[in-house]
Amino acid sequence: MATARAERAGYERLALGAGVALVLFALLFLSLDVSATVGALTGADLRFVALAVLLSLLAQFCWSLTTVAIVDGIDGSLPRHRVQLGYLSGTFGKQVLPLGNVGGSAILAYVLAEDLDRQFREVFAAVTASELLVFAGSLGVATLGLVALLVSPLPGLDGPLVLAMLAAVVFALVVGGAVLAYRRHVVATLVERTAALVRATVGRVSMRVHRSLAPRRVTNGVESFLAAFGAATGDTRRLVLASTLAVMGWIAFSYALLFGFGAVGVALPVGLALFLTPASGLATLLPTPGGLGGTEIGLTAVLTVLTGAPPEVAAAGVIVYRLATYWLVVSVGALASLYLSATVWHALD
């Protein structure tokens, strides 16, 4: 009964997210001359479209190798191609579930643990580390973009504003890195106190939550997680390699935006692409699959203002970019999921 309720709630969230995305898309297209957008798309330079597609795939390849490098820290005997396929399959789950990116580490870890027959807690620690590196890579690339915008400012982004954003991004990068590197006990304390708060509130009406968040159980779980996290990130060379791959992935993703707009005849400054690509990830906080609708509206509005391109042309560039970096990624992830499922069933037979 509980499983049936959970499945029904999951379908309801998925339907809600899809509905919100459809409403956002309707608002976007109602505000545009659709025929002009279609005209810009039909006249798109296919060479630039192909480059956007290739760079999107390159980004996924780099990020999958980031996961491989960190997972090797807990078990170097795991088949790397299965880890990469698991990464693509988990990414599919992240992109099709509303707020999937919020629970991205758990989704990826579950897929990898199930496929590789490993303990979820260990895999979750390694995946969390790799996802943190990817996130740090996004902040690093955004920093590069903001520095470039300081050197060559845009009319809609004056120096003080860019400098303030740069300071905020660098602060987040430095403080977050310092806490994870030297103050992991702070993270443990925060988790334990949060668990105690939830147990004292939600636990009063749910015995399951009350039992799950028992102090000793939480402490043991945190200690086990941090031990696995330390093992996954203990090798400096592996950490440098994974970090480099994460940054390369974000640069490739940013150039996919650059070429997506180039396909419809709009030249984006490199700095703007480097900053906006990571920043557009904020749209994934909306309750829609992969930030659908919110990403398209946000990027269209911002790029219309900052580039001076007509909204219809900006929307066409965003559509090319999202076809390469969302719909293609979802399709590849779906194929990876089917392949993993097929090999598991074949092994059982």
C-alpha positions in Angstrom: 0.0 0.0 0.0 2.8 2.4 0.9 4.6 1.6 -2.3 1.5 2.3 -4.3 1.0 5.6 -2.6 4.6 6.5 -3.2 4.3 5.6 -6.9 1.1 7.6 -7.2 2.7 10.6 -5.5 5.7 10.3 -7.9 3.4 10.3 -11.0 1.5 13.3 -9.5 4.7 15.3 -9.1 5.8 14.4 -12.6 2.4 15.5 -14.0 2.6 18.7 -12.0 6.1 19.4 -13.3 5.1 18.7 -16.9 2.0 21.0 -16.5 4.1 23.9 -15.1 6.6 23.4 -18.0 3.7 23.5 -20.6 2.3 26.7 -19.0 5.8 28.4 -19.1 6.3 27.4 -22.8 2.8 28.7 -23.6 3.7 32.0 -22.0 7.0 32.2 -23.9 5.4 31.5 -27.3 2.4 33.7 -26.7 4.8 36.6 -26.2 6.7 35.9 -29.5 6.0 36.0 -33.2 6.2 32.3 -33.6 6.5 32.4 -37.4 9.7 34.6 -37.0 11.1 32.1 -34.5 10.3 29.2 -36.9 11.9 31.1 -39.7 15.1 31.6 -37.7 15.2 27.9 -36.8 14.6 26.7 -40.4 17.4 29.0 -41.6 19.8 27.9 -38.9 23.4 27.0 -39.9 23.5 23.2 -39.5 27.3 23.3 -39.1 26.9 25.4 -35.9 24.0 23.1 -34.8 26.3 20.1 -35.3 29.1 21.8 -33.2 26.6 22.5 -30.4 25.6 18.8 -30.4 29.2 17.6 -30.4 30.1 19.9 -27.5 27.1 18.9 -25.5 28.1 15.2 -25.9 31.7 16.1 -25.0 30.5 17.8 -21.8 28.6 14.6 -20.8 31.7 12.5 -21.6 33.9 14.8 -19.4 31.5 14.7 -16.5 31.1 10.9 -16.7 34.9 10.7 -16.5 34.8 12.9 -13.5 32.5 10.4 -11.8 34.7 7.5 -13.0 37.8 9.2 -11.5 36.2 9.7 -8.1 34.4 6.3 -7.9 37.8 4.7 -8.6 38.8 6.0 -5.2 36.5 3.7 -3.4 36.9 0.7 -5.8 39.3 0.7 -8.7 38.0 -2.6 -10.0 34.7 -1.3 -11.1 34.2 -1.4 -14.9 34.6 2.2 -16.1 32.2 1.9 -19.1 29.5 0.7 -16.7 30.1 3.7 -14.4 29.9 6.0 -17.5 26.7 4.4 -18.6 25.3 4.6 -15.1 26.2 8.3 -15.1 24.2 8.8 -18.3 21.3 6.8 -17.0 21.3 8.7 -13.7 21.4 12.0 -15.7 18.3 10.9 -17.5 16.5 10.5 -14.2 17.7 13.9 -13.0 16.5 15.6 -16.2 13.0 14.0 -16.4 12.0 14.3 -12.8 10.8 17.6 -11.4 13.5 19.0 -9.1 15.6 16.1 -10.2 18.8 18.1 -10.1 18.2 18.9 -6.4 18.4 15.2 -5.6 20.8 14.5 -8.4 23.5 12.8 -6.3 21.0 10.4 -4.8 19.6 9.5 -8.2 23.0 8.9 -9.7 24.2 6.9 -6.7 21.1 4.7 -6.7 21.5 3.8 -10.4 25.2 3.1 -10.0 24.8 1.1 -6.7 22.0 -1.0 -8.3 23.9 -1.7 -11.5 27.3 -2.4 -9.9 25.9 -4.2 -6.9 27.6 -1.9 -4.4 26.5 -0.4 -1.1 24.5 2.8 -1.7 26.2 4.7 1.1 29.7 4.3 -0.4 28.6 5.0 -3.9 26.6 8.0 -2.7 29.7 9.5 -1.0 31.7 9.1 -4.2 28.9 10.5 -6.4 28.4 13.4 -4.0 32.1 14.2 -4.2 32.0 14.1 -8.0 28.9 16.2 -8.2 30.5 18.8 -5.9 33.5 18.9 -8.2 31.2 19.5 -11.2 29.4 22.2 -9.2 32.7 23.8 -8.3 33.7 23.6 -12.0 30.6 25.6 -12.8 31.6 28.3 -10.4 35.1 28.3 -11.8 33.8 28.7 -15.4 31.3 31.4 -14.2 34.3 33.2 -12.6 36.2 33.1 -16.0 33.1 34.5 -17.7 32.7 37.3 -15.2 36.4 38.2 -15.5 36.0 38.3 -19.3 33.0 40.6 -18.9 35.0 42.9 -16.7 37.6 43.2 -19.4 35.0 43.7 -22.2 31.8 44.9 -20.5 28.4 44.7 -22.1 25.9 47.6 -22.1 23.5 45.8 -19.8 26.2 44.7 -17.4 28.2 47.5 -16.0 31.5 47.1 -14.1 30.2 47.4 -10.5 27.5 44.8 -11.1 29.8 42.3 -12.7 32.4 42.9 -10.0 29.8 42.2 -7.3 28.7 39.0 -9.0 32.3 37.9 -9.4 33.0 38.6 -5.7 29.9 36.5 -4.7 30.9 33.6 -6.9 34.6 33.5 -5.8 33.5 33.8 -2.1 31.1 30.8 -2.6 33.9 28.8 -4.3 36.6 29.6 -1.7 34.4 29.1 1.4 32.8 25.9 0.1 36.1 24.4 -0.9 37.7 25.3 2.5 34.8 23.8 4.5 34.9 20.5 2.5 38.7 20.3 2.6 39.4 21.3 6.2 36.2 21.5 8.1 34.2 18.4 7.3 33.2 18.1 10.9 31.2 21.3 10.3 29.2 19.4 7.7 28.8 16.5 10.0 27.5 18.8 12.8 25.1 20.5 10.5 23.7 17.2 9.3 23.3 15.9 12.8 21.6 19.1 14.1 19.3 19.1 11.1 18.4 15.5 11.7 17.7 16.2 15.4 15.4 19.1 14.4 13.5 17.0 11.9 13.2 14.2 14.5 11.9 16.6 17.1 9.2 18.0 14.7 8.3 15.6 11.9 9.3 12.6 14.0 6.5 13.4 16.4 3.9 12.5 13.8 5.9 9.8 12.0 7.4 6.9 13.8 9.4 5.9 10.7 11.1 9.3 10.7 11.6 9.1 14.5 13.4 5.7 14.2 15.4 6.6 11.1 16.8 9.7 12.7 17.8 8.2 16.0 21.0 10.0 17.1 23.3 7.0 17.1 22.0 5.9 13.7 22.6 9.4 12.2 26.1 9.7 13.7 27.1 6.3 12.4 25.7 7.1 9.0 27.5 10.5 8.9 30.8 8.9 10.0 30.5 6.2 7.4 29.7 8.7 4.7 32.6 11.0 5.5 35.0 8.0 5.6 33.9 7.0 2.1 34.0 10.6 1.0 37.6 10.9 2.3 38.6 7.7 0.5 37.1 8.9 -2.8 38.8 12.2 -2.6 42.1 11.2 -0.9 44.3 11.0 -3.9 45.4 14.5 -5.0 46.2 13.5 -8.6 42.8 11.9 -9.0 41.2 15.0 -7.5 43.1 17.3 -9.9 42.1 15.1 -12.9 38.5 15.0 -11.9 38.4 18.8 -11.3 40.0 19.4 -14.7 37.5 17.2 -16.5 34.6 19.0 -14.7 35.9 22.4 -15.9 36.4 21.1 -19.4 32.8 19.8 -19.4 31.5 23.3 -18.4 33.6 25.0 -21.1 32.2 22.6 -23.7 28.7 23.2 -22.4 29.2 26.9 -22.6 30.5 26.7 -26.2 27.3 24.8 -27.0 25.4 27.9 -26.1 27.8 30.0 -28.2 27.3 27.8 -31.3 23.6 27.5 -30.7 23.3 31.2 -31.1 25.8 31.3 -33.9 23.5 28.9 -35.7 20.8 31.7 -35.9 23.3 34.4 -36.7 23.9 35.9 -33.2 27.5 36.3 -32.0 27.7 35.9 -28.2 30.7 37.2 -26.3 32.6 34.2 -24.9 32.5 35.6 -21.4 28.7 35.9 -21.5 28.4 32.3 -22.6 30.8 31.1 -19.9 28.8 32.9 -17.2 25.2 32.3 -18.4 25.6 28.5 -18.9 26.3 27.7 -15.3 23.9 30.5 -14.1 21.0 29.1 -16.1 21.2 26.1 -13.8 19.2 28.1 -11.3 16.1 27.4 -13.4 16.4 23.7 -12.3 15.1 24.8 -8.9 11.7 25.3 -10.5 9.4 22.2 -10.1 9.7 21.3 -13.8 11.8 18.5 -15.4 15.3 19.8 -16.1 14.2 23.4 -15.6 12.0 23.1 -18.7 10.2 26.3 -19.5 12.1 28.4 -16.9 15.4 28.0 -18.6 14.0 28.9 -22.0 12.2 32.0 -20.7 15.1 33.2 -18.6 17.8 32.8 -21.3 15.6 34.3 -24.0 14.9 37.4 -21.8 18.5 37.9 -20.6 20.0 37.4 -24.1 17.5 39.6 -25.7 18.5 42.4 -23.4 22.2 41.8 -23.4 22.7 41.1 -27.1 20.1 43.3 -28.6 18.8 40.4 -30.7 15.1 40.3 -31.5 13.3 38.1 -29.0 12.2 35.7 -31.7 15.8 35.2 -32.8 17.0 34.9 -29.2 14.3 32.2 -28.6 15.5 30.3 -31.7 19.1 30.3 -30.4 17.9 29.1 -27.0 15.9 26.3 -28.6 18.9 25.1 -30.6 21.0 25.2 -27.4 18.3 23.3 -25.4 17.9 20.7 -28.2 21.6 20.0 -28.0 22.0 20.2 -24.2 18.7 18.9 -22.8 16.7 16.8 -25.3 19.8 15.1 -26.8 21.1 14.4 -23.3 17.7 13.0 -22.2 17.7 10.8 -25.3 21.2 9.5 -24.8 20.4 8.9 -21.1 17.3 7.0 -22.0 19.3 4.7 -24.4 21.9 4.1 -21.6 19.1 3.2 -19.2 17.6 0.7 -21.8 21.0 -0.8 -22.4 21.7 -1.3 -18.7 18.3 -2.7 -18.1 18.7 -5.1 -21.1 22.1 -6.3 -19.9 20.8 -6.9 -16.4 17.8 -9.0 -17.7 20.1 -10.9 -20.0 22.4 -11.7 -17.1 19.4 -12.9 -15.1 18.3 -15.2 -17.9 
